[in-house]
Amino acid sequence: MAAIEEQIPVVDFGLLDQPGGMEKLGAELAHVMKTAGFLYVKNHGIPQEIIDGVFKSSRDVFALPYEIKSKRPRSSKFEPSCGYVPMGLEKLDVPKREELREAYNYIPYNEERLPSEVPAFGIACKALFDESWEFSKKLLHCLALGLGLPNIKVFAEDSHEYIGRPGNFTTLRIHNYPAHALNEADAENLTRCGAHTDYGTLTVLYQDDVGGLEVETTKGVFIPVVPIPGTVVINIGDIMQRWTSDLLRSTVSACIIQVYK
């Protein structure tokens, strides 16, 4: 593995299938999350067709007219909620540049906010939500072991007892970054998603081949999280940093506008 300051580590989840693999994987995950806080995971076991199903159906959802999408908005209250998030509703950037993105939040028990015009979307989201949780449990078990904790379920089942049930905030969030013609003024006043840390426990990120995601290194430099086929991107959030008394690192990330000439 090259220096963490120079690249984002790639961790092989296939270690779990080897003798002593859980211990080896746990040690590696603990090291990376104490330092880089961001990593790729290969051989994660999540079927590619399930990931592709969300990408495909979400394209159909975002292609719907705004008048239809906006009929099922995400709740404006601080509560778990499915629903559409239009461009301009959320701003993370400082200073407050306009952020060219829209999103759809999915949670399994709030399906009345799903777009009936694309029935495949809810089915695909439920499949990926379930697969993501199964993968996350294994990863969090390994992480707990790597940190020397006596209970390997402390970050997973014990802390997420109500995942997928009413009141739980765990969300599958699908972003769309529509194409935009740029001029010089736009380049200074627009972005995709401002620099931020995630507020939850763990983020499992599925990328397409476009790119644009960047992560801040320990030297304070942003580097691209280049899409690698067959991998998922993992980072911990503020809650996990808090639970571990700042031992693990909630890393700053952002999404920039990709410029094509």
Backbone torsions as a table, in degrees:
resi	resn	phi	psi	omega
1	MET	NA	127.4	177.9
2	ALA	-70.6	170.7	-179.0
3	ALA	-57.0	136.8	-176.8
4	ILE	-62.5	-30.6	179.1
5	GLU	-68.3	-17.8	-175.9
6	GLU	-99.6	-24.3	179.1
7	GLN	-156.5	165.4	178.5
8	ILE	-88.5	125.9	-175.8
9	PRO	-62.5	148.7	173.1
10	VAL	-110.9	119.2	-177.6
11	VAL	-108.0	133.8	-178.0
12	ASP	-93.5	108.1	-179.7
13	PHE	-71.5	-12.8	176.1
14	GLY	-63.2	-14.0	176.2
15	LEU	-56.9	-27.9	-178.6
16	LEU	-59.1	-25.2	-177.2
17	ASP	-87.1	0.0	-178.5
18	GLN	-103.5	154.8	176.0
19	PRO	-57.6	129.0	-178.4
20	GLY	71.1	12.4	-174.7
21	GLY	-66.8	-34.3	-178.6
22	MET	-64.2	-40.5	178.1
23	GLU	-66.2	-43.5	179.8
24	LYS	-64.3	-44.2	-179.7
25	LEU	-66.1	-41.0	178.6
26	GLY	-60.7	-42.8	179.3
27	ALA	-63.9	-40.8	-179.8
28	GLU	-67.7	-44.4	178.9
29	LEU	-61.8	-43.2	-179.8
30	ALA	-61.9	-41.8	179.7
31	HIS	-63.4	-47.4	-177.4
32	VAL	-65.1	-40.3	-176.6
33	MET	-77.0	-16.8	172.3
34	LYS	-79.3	-21.5	-172.6
35	THR	-115.5	-76.6	-177.5
36	ALA	-70.8	-44.2	-178.2
37	GLY	79.0	-7.6	-179.3
38	PHE	-132.0	142.3	179.7
39	LEU	-159.5	157.4	167.1
40	TYR	-93.3	146.8	172.2
41	VAL	-123.5	123.6	174.9
42	LYS	-106.7	162.8	-176.8
43	ASN	55.3	43.0	-175.3
44	HIS	-78.9	-18.0	175.4
45	GLY	87.7	-0.5	177.6
46	ILE	-83.9	119.9	-175.9
47	PRO	-57.8	132.2	-178.4
48	GLN	-62.3	-32.2	-178.8
49	GLU	-66.6	-27.4	176.5
50	ILE	-73.3	-41.0	175.6
51	ILE	-62.8	-46.7	-179.0
52	ASP	-62.2	-32.9	180.0
53	GLY	-61.5	-37.4	177.5
54	VAL	-71.5	-43.5	178.2
55	PHE	-58.9	-45.7	-176.3
56	LYS	-66.3	-50.0	-177.0
57	SER	-69.2	-32.0	179.0
58	SER	-68.7	-32.2	175.4
59	ARG	-60.7	-38.1	177.9
60	ASP	-67.9	-36.7	178.7
61	VAL	-66.1	-49.3	-176.9
62	PHE	-69.1	-20.2	177.3
63	ALA	-78.4	-10.3	178.2
64	LEU	-65.9	151.7	176.1
65	PRO	-58.2	148.1	-179.7
66	TYR	-56.4	-37.0	-177.7
67	GLU	-60.7	-31.0	178.3
68	ILE	-81.4	-46.8	-179.3
69	LYS	-59.7	-41.5	-174.1
70	SER	-72.1	-9.1	176.9
71	LYS	-71.8	-17.0	-178.2
72	ARG	-126.2	67.5	-175.2
73	PRO	-77.8	154.4	168.7
74	ARG	-63.1	145.1	-179.7
75	SER	-58.4	141.9	176.9
76	SER	-82.4	-8.0	178.9
77	LYS	-87.8	161.6	175.4
78	PHE	-80.4	86.1	-178.4
79	GLU	-157.5	156.0	176.2
80	PRO	-60.7	138.4	-177.0
81	SER	-162.6	132.8	164.3
82	CYS	-72.7	164.8	169.5
83	GLY	136.4	169.6	-176.4
84	TYR	-82.1	140.0	177.6
85	VAL	-119.6	104.7	-175.7
86	PRO	-74.8	163.1	175.4
87	MET	-61.1	138.5	178.2
88	GLY	93.4	-14.0	-178.6
89	LEU	-73.1	-38.9	-178.3
90	GLU	-112.2	134.9	177.5
91	LYS	-137.6	118.5	179.6
92	LEU	-107.2	-16.6	-170.9
93	ASP	-72.7	145.8	172.7
94	VAL	-129.2	116.9	-2.0
95	PRO	-67.2	168.2	-169.9
96	LYS	-75.2	74.5	171.3
97	ARG	-71.1	156.2	175.8
98	GLU	-68.7	135.9	-177.6
99	GLU	-109.0	116.2	-176.1
100	LEU	-86.4	84.4	178.4
101	ARG	-158.9	151.8	170.3
102	GLU	-132.9	164.5	-175.5
103	ALA	-150.1	164.9	171.3
104	TYR	-133.5	122.6	178.1
105	ASN	-91.2	136.5	177.3
106	TYR	-125.1	128.7	166.1
107	ILE	-132.0	145.4	-168.2
108	PRO	-65.6	-21.4	-172.0
109	TYR	-106.6	15.8	-176.0
110	ASN	-129.2	42.0	-167.2
111	GLU	-75.3	-6.5	176.5
112	GLU	-67.5	-14.8	178.2
113	ARG	-94.2	5.2	178.1
114	LEU	-77.9	148.7	-179.4
115	PRO	-74.3	112.6	-179.2
116	SER	-66.8	-19.0	179.7
117	GLU	-67.6	-22.2	179.7
118	VAL	-129.0	78.7	-175.7
119	PRO	-62.2	-25.8	-179.7
120	ALA	-66.6	-21.6	-176.2
121	PHE	-63.9	-49.6	-179.5
122	GLY	-64.1	-39.2	178.9
123	ILE	-63.2	-44.7	-179.5
124	ALA	-65.9	-41.4	-179.8
125	CYS	-63.8	-41.9	179.9
126	LYS	-62.2	-41.4	179.8
127	ALA	-63.8	-43.1	-178.8
128	LEU	-72.9	-35.8	176.1
129	PHE	-57.6	-48.4	-178.3
130	ASP	-64.9	-44.1	179.4
131	GLU	-64.5	-39.0	-179.5
132	SER	-64.5	-38.4	179.4
133	TRP	-68.5	-41.1	178.8
134	GLU	-62.4	-42.8	176.8
135	PHE	-64.8	-43.7	-177.7
136	SER	-63.0	-38.3	177.3
137	LYS	-58.7	-46.5	179.7
138	LYS	-62.0	-43.7	-179.5
139	LEU	-64.2	-43.2	-179.1
140	LEU	-69.2	-31.8	173.5
141	HIS	-61.6	-47.0	-179.7
142	CYS	-62.8	-42.1	-179.8
143	LEU	-61.7	-44.4	178.4
144	ALA	-60.3	-41.4	178.1
145	LEU	-64.4	-42.3	180.0
146	GLY	-64.4	-26.1	177.6
147	LEU	-87.8	0.4	177.5
148	GLY	77.3	22.4	-179.3
149	LEU	-82.1	141.7	-175.5
150	PRO	-72.1	-23.2	-178.2
151	ASN	-113.7	107.9	-175.5
152	ILE	-74.3	-10.4	179.6
153	LYS	-93.4	5.3	-172.1
154	VAL	-62.9	-36.9	180.0
155	PHE	-88.6	-16.8	-173.2
156	ALA	-102.8	-101.4	-174.4
157	GLU	-58.2	-40.3	-176.3
158	ASP	-68.1	-27.6	-178.0
159	SER	-103.3	-7.9	-179.1
160	HIS	-131.0	44.9	-174.8
161	GLU	-59.1	-32.6	-173.3
162	TYR	-105.5	20.7	-178.4
163	ILE	-58.8	134.8	-179.2
164	GLY	79.0	6.4	-179.8
165	ARG	-121.9	160.8	-176.1
166	PRO	-51.6	134.4	179.8
167	GLY	97.6	-16.8	-179.4
168	ASN	-87.7	138.3	-174.7
169	PHE	-91.7	-3.9	-177.9
170	THR	-59.2	123.8	-168.9
171	THR	-131.2	139.2	166.4
172	LEU	-92.5	118.5	-172.0
173	ARG	-118.5	119.3	-177.1
174	ILE	-106.7	120.7	-179.2
175	HIS	-101.6	147.8	171.5
176	ASN	-127.1	128.4	178.7
177	TYR	-115.3	90.4	-173.8
178	PRO	-66.2	149.5	177.8
179	ALA	-61.4	147.8	-177.5
180	HIS	-149.4	131.2	177.0
181	ALA	-78.5	125.3	-173.9
182	LEU	-103.7	142.6	163.4
183	ASN	-117.8	-178.8	-175.2
184	GLU	-61.8	-38.9	179.6
185	ALA	-65.7	-40.3	178.4
186	ASP	-60.1	-40.5	-176.2
187	ALA	-59.1	-29.6	-179.5
188	GLU	-88.5	-23.5	-171.1
189	ASN	-110.1	-3.4	-177.3
190	LEU	-123.3	151.1	171.1
191	THR	-149.7	-178.0	176.2
192	ARG	-97.0	-52.6	179.3
193	CYS	-152.2	123.3	-176.1
194	GLY	-66.7	162.0	-178.9
195	ALA	-61.2	134.7	-175.5
196	HIS	-164.0	164.9	164.7
197	THR	-107.6	152.3	175.2
198	ASP	-77.7	145.5	-173.0
199	TYR	-93.0	-9.5	-174.1
200	GLY	-88.5	-154.3	179.9
201	THR	-86.4	-53.5	-172.3
202	LEU	-149.2	139.7	175.0
203	THR	-114.8	129.1	172.6
204	VAL	-110.0	115.0	-172.1
205	LEU	-112.7	129.3	176.8
206	TYR	-107.5	120.6	-178.3
207	GLN	-102.9	151.1	165.0
208	ASP	-90.9	-161.2	-175.1
209	ASP	-96.7	11.2	-176.3
210	VAL	-82.9	-43.8	-178.2
211	GLY	83.8	-172.4	-177.3
212	GLY	122.4	-22.1	177.8
213	LEU	-71.1	136.6	175.8
214	GLU	-131.2	152.0	179.6
215	VAL	-130.3	145.5	-179.8
216	GLU	-87.1	126.9	179.0
217	THR	-79.6	174.7	177.9
218	THR	-66.2	-13.7	176.6
219	LYS	-93.3	3.2	177.6
220	GLY	81.0	18.1	179.9
221	VAL	-108.2	135.6	177.4
222	PHE	-86.2	131.0	177.9
223	ILE	-125.0	151.2	-178.2
224	PRO	-72.4	142.1	172.6
225	VAL	-95.6	82.6	-173.7
226	VAL	-65.2	129.4	179.5
227	PRO	-59.2	130.5	175.5
228	ILE	-117.3	115.4	-178.4
229	PRO	-54.7	138.6	177.1
230	GLY	84.4	4.7	179.2
231	THR	-117.1	161.0	165.1
232	VAL	-117.6	155.9	178.8
233	VAL	-103.7	135.4	-176.7
234	ILE	-122.4	136.1	166.5
235	ASN	-145.2	152.5	176.9
236	ILE	-90.3	162.0	-179.1
237	GLY	-112.7	-175.5	-174.7
238	ASP	-62.4	-34.6	-179.5
239	ILE	-63.9	-43.5	179.5
240	MET	-65.9	-37.6	175.9
241	GLN	-61.6	-40.7	179.3
242	ARG	-67.5	-44.4	180.0
243	TRP	-59.0	-32.8	-176.7
244	THR	-99.6	18.5	178.2
245	SER	51.4	44.9	177.1
246	ASP	70.1	12.9	176.4
247	LEU	-68.5	-41.7	176.4
248	LEU	-95.4	155.5	-168.7
249	ARG	-111.5	119.2	171.6
250	SER	-84.8	110.1	-168.0
251	THR	-91.3	144.6	177.5
252	VAL	-77.7	134.6	176.0
253	SER	-136.5	166.7	178.7
254	ALA	-155.4	166.1	175.7
255	CYS	-127.9	120.8	-176.2
256	ILE	-99.4	168.2	175.0
257	ILE	-83.2	121.7	175.8
258	GLN	-75.9	129.4	-178.1
259	VAL	-104.5	124.1	178.8
260	TYR	-117.3	135.0	-178.8
261	LYS	-115.4	NA	NA
